[in-house]
Amino acid sequence: MKVRIYASQEDPALFVLIAEPKNPETLPSHVQSLLGPMVPFKRIELDTAQPRIGLDMAAAQKDLLSKDFHICRAKVLFERGHCETVA
């Protein structure tokens, strides 16, 4: 499944995945309000066999199939000799 990922400009840890060919204007108004202004982040092929840091693949796939979008919060913290994902 091809998806586009958009990042919130107001909250750098907040993202929405939207199933193609949908776009942010098709999101429900309450979701648009939560995210605020969005910028394109990445376009990916969502494959449950290929895990991604900061993304619950099963939840994303379920939401994308049922409502064409998935909201997630992911922040990767880097420190010397240490990497941590906060989801």
ZIWO-V538330 format. One record per backbone hydrogen bond with DSSP energy under -0.5 kcal/mol. NH is the residue of the N-H (numbers start at 0). CO is the residue of the C=O. Records with the same first field share a line. If there is no record, write none. Layout:
NH: CO + CO
This chain:
2: 43
3: 17
4: 41
5: 15
6: 38
7: 10 + 13
8: 36
9: 34 + 36
13: 10
14: 71
15: 5
16: 69
17: 3
18: 67
19: 1
21: 18
25: 22
26: 23
30: 27
31: 27
32: 28
33: 29
34: 30
35: 31
38: 6
40: 4
41: 4
43: 2
45: 0 + 43
46: 44
49: 46
50: 48
54: 51
56: 54
59: 55
60: 56
61: 57
62: 58
63: 59
64: 60
65: 61
66: 62
67: 62 + 63
68: 62
69: 16
71: 14
73: 12
74: 85
76: 74 + 83
77: 75
78: 81
81: 78
83: 76
85: 74 + 83
86: 84
